[in-house]
Amino acid sequence: MDEILRLKDLSFRYEEEKEWALKEVSLSISSGEKIAVLGNNGAGKSTFFRCCNGILRPKEGSLYLKGEKISWKKKEILNLRQSVGLIFQEADHQLIAGTVAEEVSFGPMNLKLSEQEVRNRVEKALAAMELLKYQEKAPHELSGGEKKRVSIADILAMEPELMLLDEPASSLDPVNQSLLEENLEKLHQKGIALVVATHDVDFAWRWAKRILIFHQGRLVADGRGEEIFADEALIEKSGLKKPLLYEVGKIYGISPLPKTLKELLPDGEGISSGSAEILPAPSDGR
């Protein structure tokens, strides 16, 4: 996989704060990755995203886009934001235009593209997020789930290589959370690398191929879910819990550990592993 973004000893501190919001973070993100970012509130997840996207300029350390060091010139920042899109936690903070179509066209227009190319990108992005029928509606008239899809289409129209999503499922009901996960898969199938900040360890377990954990501004873990959740001291230190299916798999000795209910109960009846057997729920008549 080709490297998209690399951080080397990157640190950031807000002017009014004594403590570092990020401290000496080093990692790389490559094409096609699916990464979940875990950590309690204040751990540094949002600051990490804003540094990766160029909204915040690191106080120390370096940021590289496709191998080239960012020197924070205006053109480099524009290239960074085109390649690395950021979806904010609250969609209302991102949506500013009068209609959905105008909102999604804003980014491509700033790239100085032709009118036809802008229209093409807007149509493709709206279609991908199933929003074509809403293109003439005002964003503030939409539901929370629809606004979230508009904010994703907003960035998708820029044709980024990497998308950062800051707690995209917050405030969404279960139906829209499921739809969001389906849309993430669509984006991944387009070849876009995805990094999702979340408090949902069950989502991180089933969806991500790689998990990052931040604690007090530091990157304290970077690895596969199986490695991350096996580290009892790390989980306790970070204030996290283990995913339900991970714990069920461990209790019943299932290998490989199930990521989804379908993997846990592939035939819908029950699953055996060695001498242990997980039985289906009893019927009403018992």
Summary of the structure (lengths in Angstrom):
residues: 286
radius of gyration: 20.7
end to end distance: 52.6
largest distance: 70.6
contacts: 871
relative contact order: 0.14
helix: 40%
strand: 22%
